[in-house]
């Protein structure tokens, strides 16, 4: 199998794109149309996060930005 690319529209405001499967940010401070690679035999769960927010871990161990959960660890 080979990698595939998908295009997603993120809107006009700056945003960060977090992958909840790999637990890291794929892109930061991006907007508009973005092409993302999907490696063969893999999955991504993309979470669009407003840029500039501070990450925090709540009492349940959930990662959040601006109080919105982005990863359940």
N, C-alpha and C positions, 0 to 999 in steps of 0.2 A: 504494500500500500504506500501511498505517497501523501505528503502534507497537502492540505487544502487551505484556501484563503476565503474568508467571508468579509463582507463589508457591512459595517453598522454605522448608522447615523447617530451621533451623540448630542446633537443640538448645537446651539450657537454659543453657549456659555462654557467656560473652561471646566473640565472635569478630569478625574482620575479614573482609570479602568483597573479594577482589582479582579484577580482570578482566585476564587474561593477554593479551587481544587489544589493549586500549587501554593496558595497562601502568600502571594506576592502581587505587586502592582505590575501590570504589563506596560502601561503608559501613564504618564502624568501630564497634567496641563494640556490636554488635547480637546479639540472640538471639531464639529463638522463630520465629514465622512472619513472613516478609519478602516483600513484593511488589517485584519487580524489573522495570523497563521494558526491553523489547527493541525498539530502534528499527527501523523498516522497513528492509529490505535490509541487515541487519547481523548480526553474530554476537558472542557473548560466550563466553568460557571462564572460568567462575567457579571460584575457588580459595578454599576456606574456610581461614582462617589464625587460630590462637589469638591473641587480643588481647594487646598488650603486648610482642610480640617485636621484636627489632631486626633490620632487614634487613642482609644482607651479600651481597657478590658474591664467588663462589669463583674459583679460578684459571681456570675455563672460561668465566667471564662469566655464570654462572647466578645469578639472584637467589634467595636463600633466607632463611627465617625459622626459627629453632630448628634449623637444619641441614636443613630440608625445602625442596626446590626448589619455588619458586612461579612462576618465569618463566625461560625459556631464552634470552631476548633474541635 
